[in-house]
Amino acid sequence: MSTDPTQKLSKYIATLEDINEEFLKSLKYSVKVLKEINAQVPNPKKWQEMLDTFDKTIKVGERIVREKRPI
């Protein structure tokens, strides 16, 4: 393992980006499951607001992942 601090920091950031991408995949799957139980919730309006917030979060996360990839 390298002792160069810049290289270590670079590797650490890359690892965090990979973890973020995995969290994004999990969030997308979770939202898909949550949307399937829409009819069973006691407060559909609040439920939809929550789903909308998750969708916005997913869009931001996807943009970040897309921008970090080299062209």
C-alpha positions in Angstrom: 0.0 0.0 0.0 1.3 3.4 -0.9 2.3 5.9 1.7 1.7 8.9 -0.5 -1.1 10.9 1.2 -2.5 12.2 -2.0 -2.8 8.7 -3.4 -4.4 7.5 -0.2 -6.9 10.3 -0.2 -7.7 9.6 -3.9 -8.3 6.0 -3.1 -10.5 6.8 -0.1 -12.6 9.2 -2.2 -13.0 6.6 -4.9 -14.2 4.1 -2.3 -16.7 6.5 -0.9 -18.1 7.2 -4.4 -18.4 3.4 -5.0 -20.3 3.1 -1.7 -22.5 6.0 -2.6 -23.4 4.3 -5.9 -24.4 1.1 -4.0 -26.5 3.1 -1.6 -28.2 4.7 -4.6 -29.0 1.2 -6.1 -30.5 0.2 -2.7 -32.6 3.3 -2.4 -34.0 2.8 -6.0 -34.9 -0.8 -5.1 -36.5 0.3 -1.8 -38.6 3.0 -3.5 -39.8 0.5 -6.1 -41.0 -1.8 -3.2 -42.6 1.1 -1.4 -44.5 2.2 -4.5 -46.0 -1.3 -4.7 -47.7 -0.9 -1.2 -49.2 2.5 -2.0 -52.8 1.4 -1.6 -52.2 0.1 2.0 -51.0 3.3 3.6 -53.1 5.3 6.0 -52.1 8.7 4.7 -51.6 8.5 0.9 -50.8 12.2 0.5 -47.9 12.1 3.0 -46.8 8.8 1.5 -46.6 10.3 -1.9 -44.7 13.3 -0.6 -42.1 10.9 0.9 -41.8 9.0 -2.4 -41.4 12.2 -4.3 -38.6 13.2 -1.9 -36.9 9.9 -2.5 -37.3 10.3 -6.3 -35.6 13.7 -6.1 -32.8 12.2 -4.0 -32.3 9.5 -6.6 -32.2 12.0 -9.5 -29.5 14.0 -7.7 -27.6 10.8 -6.9 -27.8 9.6 -10.5 -26.5 13.0 -11.7 -23.5 12.8 -9.4 -22.7 9.2 -10.4 -23.0 10.2 -14.1 -20.7 13.2 -13.7 -18.0 11.3 -11.9 -17.6 8.8 -14.7 -15.0 9.7 -17.3 -16.3 10.4 -20.8 
